[in-house]
Amino acid sequence: MPRPAKIRLTPDQRVSAFTTEGALSRWNAGLRATADDSETSITIYDVIGEDFWTGGGVTVNRIDAALRKIGNRDVTVYINSPGGDVFEGIAIYNRLREHPAHVTVKIMGVAASAASLIAMAGDRIEIGAAAFLMIHNAWVMAIGNRHDMREVADYLEPFDAAMADVYAARSGGSRDEIVAMMDAETWLNGGQAIEKGLADALLAADEVIEGLAPEASIPAVRTVEAALCRSMPRSAARNLISQIKGKRDAAENAKHDAGDPDWASGVLALIHTLKSS
């Protein structure tokens, strides 16, 4: 099936888009391909966009560098990502869409949000039977009065429409159905993704392994940040987490074996309590 068209939209730097708590909670960061070190492969095993907490993240600049090195050869893209910055995801999707040779996408664990859009750039999409693909509308943080909120909603509408066009073109199905799935934030396992036309085949079981995951606290930090951003700007959320984390780290240095509970889990529990009160 031919790849969908490029998305010709320019992001507004005043709007921050990132992944959801739900996507982070389903992401097993240790899942990898058994053979992903080929000179013609690209791995997307992190959040989409630059990651404040690790200095990592998958950016369009990194993808550009990889594609330049590969040249006009077939490429395999391995994905296990909870998503992230939808605007960066669109840029990466466009770069892969422009690649002159065949692009095979293999979803090892999760391709959620912006990562699911990137996956649609493949000429062929394979997915693990226990893997997930998630589609939804752009998830952003915005602050302001009702006029500001209407302006942001109007700004996001063409991005959601363009993503719906991509998913519908790839699936060959009804665009109205895709829009409804995006509105509902829909998770599809491997079999369901194939049934909906958003993937072509299942990966062989021996193509996926569980290796070393990033530092255990990092996914928790990202989840706490996503939760805090529901009630404050991202910069304020990061500042608060840094302050709490700094205090906790200092206590650990003084009493390394004190057995304190994980700070991020405690903060997240507090956030949920405040949200439900």
C-alpha positions as a LaTeX table, in Angstrom:
\begin{tabular}{lrrr}
\hline
Residue & $x$ (\AA) & $y$ (\AA) & $z$ (\AA) \\
\hline
Met1 & 0.00 & 0.00 & 0.00 \\
Pro2 & 1.47 & 3.44 & $-0.89$ \\
Arg3 & 2.47 & 5.73 & 1.92 \\
Pro4 & 0.14 & 8.67 & 2.72 \\
Ala5 & 1.07 & 12.19 & 1.68 \\
Lys6 & 3.31 & 14.58 & 3.57 \\
Ile7 & 1.79 & 16.83 & 6.22 \\
Arg8 & 2.31 & 20.46 & 5.21 \\
Leu9 & 1.76 & 22.31 & 8.47 \\
Thr10 & 4.05 & 24.59 & 10.45 \\
Pro11 & 4.12 & 24.24 & 14.26 \\
Asp12 & 3.65 & 27.20 & 16.58 \\
Gln13 & 6.48 & 27.31 & 19.12 \\
Arg14 & 4.12 & 28.82 & 21.72 \\
Val15 & 2.22 & 25.52 & 22.00 \\
Ser16 & 3.87 & 22.58 & 23.77 \\
Ala17 & 2.78 & 19.07 & 22.81 \\
Phe18 & 3.82 & 15.93 & 24.66 \\
Thr19 & 2.72 & 12.42 & 25.51 \\
Thr20 & 0.07 & 11.36 & 28.03 \\
Glu21 & 0.28 & 9.65 & 31.40 \\
Gly22 & $-1.55$ & 6.66 & 29.94 \\
Ala23 & 0.98 & 6.18 & 27.15 \\
Leu24 & 3.88 & 6.42 & 29.58 \\
Ser25 & 2.31 & 3.84 & 31.88 \\
Arg26 & 1.96 & 1.29 & 29.06 \\
Trp27 & 5.48 & 1.79 & 27.75 \\
Asn28 & 8.03 & $-0.92$ & 28.55 \\
Ala29 & 11.20 & 0.97 & 27.71 \\
Gly30 & 13.29 & $-2.21$ & 27.73 \\
Leu31 & 11.70 & $-3.80$ & 24.64 \\
Arg32 & 14.10 & $-3.93$ & 21.70 \\
Ala33 & 14.55 & $-5.72$ & 18.40 \\
Thr34 & 16.87 & $-8.72$ & 18.44 \\
Ala35 & 18.70 & $-7.25$ & 15.43 \\
Asp36 & 18.53 & $-3.48$ & 15.25 \\
Asp37 & 22.18 & $-2.58$ & 14.71 \\
Ser38 & 22.26 & $-2.79$ & 10.93 \\
Glu39 & 23.83 & 0.11 & 9.09 \\
Thr40 & 20.47 & 0.63 & 7.35 \\
Ser41 & 18.30 & 0.68 & 10.47 \\
Ile42 & 16.96 & 3.49 & 12.66 \\
Thr43 & 15.82 & 2.94 & 16.25 \\
Ile44 & 13.12 & 5.02 & 17.93 \\
Tyr45 & 13.25 & 3.78 & 21.51 \\
Asp46 & 12.53 & 6.98 & 23.42 \\
Val47 & 10.08 & 9.85 & 23.67 \\
Ile48 & 9.56 & 11.92 & 20.53 \\
Gly49 & 11.28 & 15.28 & 20.76 \\
Glu50 & 14.15 & 16.40 & 22.95 \\
Asp51 & 13.87 & 14.98 & 26.47 \\
Phe52 & 14.52 & 17.53 & 29.23 \\
Trp53 & 15.29 & 14.88 & 31.86 \\
Thr54 & 17.81 & 12.74 & 30.01 \\
Gly55 & 19.08 & 15.01 & 27.26 \\
Gly56 & 17.95 & 12.27 & 24.85 \\
Gly57 & 14.73 & 11.86 & 22.95 \\
Val58 & 14.20 & 11.24 & 19.23 \\
Thr59 & 14.45 & 14.43 & 17.18 \\
Val60 & 14.13 & 15.14 & 13.48 \\
Asn61 & 17.80 & 16.18 & 13.47 \\
Arg62 & 18.79 & 12.71 & 14.63 \\
Ile63 & 16.60 & 11.08 & 11.97 \\
Asp64 & 18.06 & 13.37 & 9.31 \\
Ala65 & 21.58 & 12.36 & 10.30 \\
Ala66 & 20.69 & 8.67 & 10.16 \\
Leu67 & 19.03 & 8.98 & 6.75 \\
Arg68 & 22.02 & 10.87 & 5.33 \\
Lys69 & 24.28 & 8.05 & 6.48 \\
Ile70 & 21.99 & 5.38 & 4.99 \\
Gly71 & 21.65 & 7.17 & 1.67 \\
Asn72 & 19.31 & 5.89 & $-1.05$ \\
Arg73 & 19.01 & 2.42 & 0.46 \\
Asp74 & 16.08 & 0.57 & 2.01 \\
Val75 & 15.67 & 1.39 & 5.70 \\
Thr76 & 14.12 & $-0.41$ & 8.66 \\
Val77 & 12.71 & 1.73 & 11.48 \\
Tyr78 & 12.28 & 0.02 & 14.87 \\
Ile79 & 9.77 & 1.73 & 17.18 \\
Asn80 & 9.07 & 1.42 & 20.90 \\
Ser81 & 7.97 & 4.88 & 22.01 \\
Pro82 & 5.16 & 6.41 & 24.09 \\
Gly83 & 5.06 & 9.39 & 21.75 \\
Gly84 & 5.79 & 12.95 & 22.71 \\
Asp85 & 5.95 & 16.16 & 20.71 \\
Val86 & 3.44 & 15.79 & 17.88 \\
Phe87 & 5.09 & 18.60 & 15.92 \\
Glu88 & 8.45 & 16.83 & 16.03 \\
Gly89 & 6.61 & 13.63 & 15.12 \\
Ile90 & 5.15 & 15.28 & 12.03 \\
Ala91 & 8.61 & 16.44 & 10.97 \\
Ile92 & 10.02 & 12.92 & 11.41 \\
Tyr93 & 7.07 & 11.41 & 9.54 \\
Asn94 & 7.72 & 13.80 & 6.65 \\
Arg95 & 11.43 & 12.92 & 6.53 \\
Leu96 & 10.69 & 9.20 & 6.34 \\
Arg97 & 7.93 & 9.86 & 3.84 \\
Glu98 & 10.47 & 11.62 & 1.59 \\
His99 & 12.99 & 8.76 & 1.71 \\
Pro100 & 13.44 & 7.52 & $-1.87$ \\
Ala101 & 13.85 & 3.83 & $-1.00$ \\
His102 & 11.62 & 1.30 & 0.75 \\
Val103 & 10.82 & 1.98 & 4.43 \\
Thr104 & 9.87 & $-0.91$ & 6.71 \\
Val105 & 8.52 & $-0.01$ & 10.17 \\
Lys106 & 8.61 & $-2.56$ & 12.99 \\
Ile107 & 6.66 & $-1.79$ & 16.17 \\
Met108 & 8.36 & $-3.69$ & 18.98 \\
Gly109 & 6.37 & $-2.56$ & 22.01 \\
Val110 & 4.37 & 0.66 & 21.85 \\
Ala111 & 3.88 & 3.20 & 19.08 \\
Ala112 & 1.65 & 5.75 & 20.77 \\
Ser113 & 0.58 & 9.24 & 19.84 \\
Ala114 & 3.30 & 10.94 & 17.76 \\
Ala115 & 5.13 & 7.60 & 17.42 \\
Ser116 & 2.07 & 6.02 & 15.77 \\
Leu117 & 2.05 & 8.84 & 13.22 \\
Ile118 & 5.74 & 8.20 & 12.48 \\
Ala119 & 4.92 & 4.53 & 11.94 \\
Met120 & 2.51 & 5.46 & 9.14 \\
Ala121 & 5.47 & 6.57 & 6.99 \\
Gly122 & 6.37 & 2.93 & 6.38 \\
Asp123 & 5.77 & 1.22 & 3.06 \\
Arg124 & 5.31 & $-1.87$ & 5.20 \\
Ile125 & 4.35 & $-1.86$ & 8.88 \\
Glu126 & 4.91 & $-4.88$ & 11.11 \\
Ile127 & 3.80 & $-5.04$ & 14.74 \\
Gly128 & 4.32 & $-7.43$ & 17.63 \\
Ala129 & 1.30 & $-9.49$ & 18.63 \\
Ala130 & 1.53 & $-8.06$ & 22.17 \\
Ala131 & 2.53 & $-4.58$ & 20.97 \\
Phe132 & 0.20 & $-1.58$ & 20.86 \\
Leu133 & $-0.52$ & 1.27 & 18.50 \\
Met134 & $-2.39$ & 4.27 & 19.91 \\
Ile135 & $-3.99$ & 7.13 & 17.99 \\
His136 & $-5.53$ & 10.28 & 19.43 \\
Asn137 & $-5.84$ & 14.00 & 18.86 \\
Ala138 & $-2.87$ & 16.25 & 19.58 \\
Trp139 & $-2.35$ & 16.47 & 23.35 \\
Val140 & $-0.99$ & 19.85 & 24.38 \\
Met141 & $-0.60$ & 22.17 & 27.31 \\
Ala142 & $-2.04$ & 25.68 & 27.04 \\
Ile143 & $-2.77$ & 28.39 & 29.59 \\
Gly144 & $-4.95$ & 31.46 & 29.28 \\
Asn145 & $-8.50$ & 32.75 & 29.26 \\
Arg146 & $-11.40$ & 31.40 & 27.21 \\
His147 & $-10.33$ & 33.37 & 24.15 \\
Asp148 & $-6.85$ & 31.85 & 24.35 \\
Met149 & $-8.37$ & 28.36 & 24.67 \\
Arg150 & $-10.53$ & 28.87 & 21.59 \\
Glu151 & $-7.50$ & 30.12 & 19.66 \\
Val152 & $-5.48$ & 27.02 & 20.64 \\
Ala153 & $-8.38$ & 24.72 & 19.71 \\
Asp154 & $-8.68$ & 26.40 & 16.31 \\
Tyr155 & $-4.92$ & 26.14 & 15.83 \\
Leu156 & $-4.89$ & 22.40 & 16.60 \\
Glu157 & $-7.84$ & 21.49 & 14.39 \\
Pro158 & $-5.88$ & 21.28 & 11.09 \\
Phe159 & $-3.18$ & 19.17 & 12.78 \\
Asp160 & $-5.78$ & 16.67 & 13.99 \\
Ala161 & $-7.39$ & 16.71 & 10.55 \\
Ala162 & $-4.06$ & 16.08 & 8.82 \\
Met163 & $-3.27$ & 13.16 & 11.14 \\
Ala164 & $-6.73$ & 11.70 & 10.52 \\
Asp165 & $-6.08$ & 11.93 & 6.78 \\
Val166 & $-2.80$ & 10.01 & 7.23 \\
Tyr167 & $-4.36$ & 7.23 & 9.31 \\
Ala168 & $-7.35$ & 6.97 & 6.96 \\
Ala169 & $-5.17$ & 6.85 & 3.85 \\
Arg170 & $-3.00$ & 4.15 & 5.40 \\
Ser171 & $-5.95$ & 2.07 & 6.57 \\
Gly172 & $-8.02$ & 2.48 & 3.41 \\
Gly173 & $-11.04$ & 2.77 & 5.67 \\
Ser174 & $-13.53$ & 5.40 & 6.68 \\
Arg175 & $-12.12$ & 8.76 & 7.74 \\
Asp176 & $-15.12$ & 9.26 & 10.04 \\
Glu177 & $-14.21$ & 6.05 & 11.85 \\
Ile178 & $-10.61$ & 7.21 & 12.24 \\
Val179 & $-11.78$ & 10.58 & 13.61 \\
Ala180 & $-13.98$ & 8.77 & 16.15 \\
Met181 & $-11.06$ & 6.56 & 17.16 \\
Met182 & $-8.83$ & 9.59 & 17.64 \\
Asp183 & $-11.49$ & 11.39 & 19.68 \\
Ala184 & $-11.73$ & 8.36 & 21.97 \\
Glu185 & $-7.92$ & 7.78 & 22.23 \\
Thr186 & $-7.89$ & 4.27 & 20.81 \\
Trp187 & $-5.37$ & 1.53 & 21.69 \\
Leu188 & $-4.99$ & $-1.33$ & 19.20 \\
Asn189 & $-3.04$ & $-4.51$ & 19.79 \\
Gly190 & $-1.16$ & $-6.16$ & 16.95 \\
Gly191 & $-4.10$ & $-8.10$ & 15.57 \\
Gln192 & $-6.46$ & $-5.14$ & 15.83 \\
Ala193 & $-3.98$ & $-2.81$ & 14.11 \\
Ile194 & $-3.78$ & $-5.24$ & 11.18 \\
Glu195 & $-7.56$ & $-5.62$ & 11.11 \\
Lys196 & $-7.96$ & $-1.82$ & 10.92 \\
Gly197 & $-5.39$ & $-1.58$ & 8.13 \\
Leu198 & $-2.86$ & 0.34 & 10.24 \\
Ala199 & $-0.32$ & $-2.49$ & 10.05 \\
Asp200 & 0.42 & $-5.19$ & 7.51 \\
Ala201 & 1.71 & $-8.18$ & 9.45 \\
Leu202 & 2.75 & $-9.50$ & 12.85 \\
Leu203 & 6.37 & $-9.65$ & 13.87 \\
Ala204 & 7.86 & $-13.06$ & 14.55 \\
Ala205 & 8.02 & $-13.72$ & 18.29 \\
Asp206 & 11.80 & $-14.05$ & 18.23 \\
Glu207 & 12.24 & $-10.54$ & 16.79 \\
Val208 & 11.57 & $-8.88$ & 20.17 \\
Ile209 & 13.67 & $-9.08$ & 23.33 \\
Glu210 & 13.54 & $-7.28$ & 26.67 \\
Gly211 & 16.87 & $-5.66$ & 27.34 \\
Leu212 & 18.11 & $-3.06$ & 29.78 \\
Ala213 & 15.68 & $-0.21$ & 30.30 \\
Pro214 & 16.72 & 3.38 & 31.01 \\
Glu215 & 17.18 & 4.50 & 34.62 \\
Ala216 & 14.09 & 3.32 & 36.48 \\
Ser217 & 13.16 & 6.78 & 37.78 \\
Ile218 & 13.03 & 8.44 & 34.34 \\
Pro219 & 9.61 & 7.08 & 33.19 \\
Ala220 & 8.21 & 8.02 & 36.61 \\
Val221 & 9.58 & 11.55 & 36.30 \\
Arg222 & 7.98 & 11.92 & 32.87 \\
Thr223 & 4.64 & 10.68 & 34.24 \\
Val224 & 4.78 & 13.14 & 37.13 \\
Glu225 & 5.60 & 15.96 & 34.70 \\
Ala226 & 2.64 & 15.06 & 32.46 \\
Ala227 & 0.31 & 15.04 & 35.47 \\
Leu228 & 1.57 & 18.35 & 36.85 \\
Cys229 & 1.19 & 20.01 & 33.45 \\
Arg230 & $-2.56$ & 19.64 & 33.79 \\
Ser231 & $-2.47$ & 22.43 & 36.37 \\
Met232 & 0.66 & 24.48 & 35.68 \\
Pro233 & 3.05 & 25.45 & 32.87 \\
Arg234 & 5.62 & 22.83 & 31.88 \\
Ser235 & 8.48 & 25.07 & 33.07 \\
Ala236 & 6.90 & 25.34 & 36.52 \\
Ala237 & 6.31 & 21.59 & 36.65 \\
Arg238 & 9.94 & 20.87 & 35.82 \\
Asn239 & 11.14 & 23.38 & 38.38 \\
Leu240 & 8.99 & 21.79 & 41.09 \\
Ile241 & 10.14 & 18.27 & 40.23 \\
Ser242 & 13.77 & 19.40 & 40.20 \\
Gln243 & 13.36 & 20.90 & 43.68 \\
Ile244 & 11.73 & 17.76 & 45.09 \\
Lys245 & 14.18 & 15.47 & 43.35 \\
Gly246 & 17.10 & 17.54 & 44.61 \\
Lys247 & 15.91 & 17.22 & 48.20 \\
Arg248 & 15.41 & 13.50 & 47.84 \\
Asp249 & 18.83 & 13.00 & 46.26 \\
Ala250 & 20.45 & 14.97 & 49.07 \\
Ala251 & 18.73 & 12.77 & 51.65 \\
Glu252 & 19.89 & 9.65 & 49.83 \\
Asn253 & 23.49 & 10.84 & 49.93 \\
Ala254 & 23.23 & 11.33 & 53.68 \\
Lys255 & 21.34 & 8.09 & 54.42 \\
His256 & 21.88 & 5.82 & 51.44 \\
Asp257 & 20.23 & 2.78 & 53.06 \\
Ala258 & 17.29 & 4.56 & 54.65 \\
Gly259 & 14.82 & 2.77 & 52.39 \\
Asp260 & 12.78 & 5.83 & 51.40 \\
Pro261 & 9.84 & 5.10 & 49.04 \\
Asp262 & 10.27 & 6.17 & 45.45 \\
Trp263 & 9.77 & 9.93 & 45.41 \\
Ala264 & 8.16 & 10.04 & 41.99 \\
Ser265 & 5.50 & 7.48 & 42.91 \\
Gly266 & 4.70 & 9.47 & 46.03 \\
Val267 & 4.39 & 12.75 & 44.15 \\
Leu268 & 2.21 & 11.14 & 41.50 \\
Ala269 & $-0.08$ & 9.69 & 44.18 \\
Leu270 & $-0.39$ & 13.17 & 45.70 \\
Ile271 & $-1.25$ & 14.65 & 42.31 \\
His272 & $-4.03$ & 12.10 & 41.76 \\
Thr273 & $-5.39$ & 12.81 & 45.26 \\
Leu274 & $-5.49$ & 16.54 & 44.57 \\
Lys275 & $-7.12$ & 16.01 & 41.18 \\
Ser276 & $-9.91$ & 13.86 & 42.66 \\
Ser277 & $-10.60$ & 16.07 & 45.66 \\
\hline
\end{tabular}
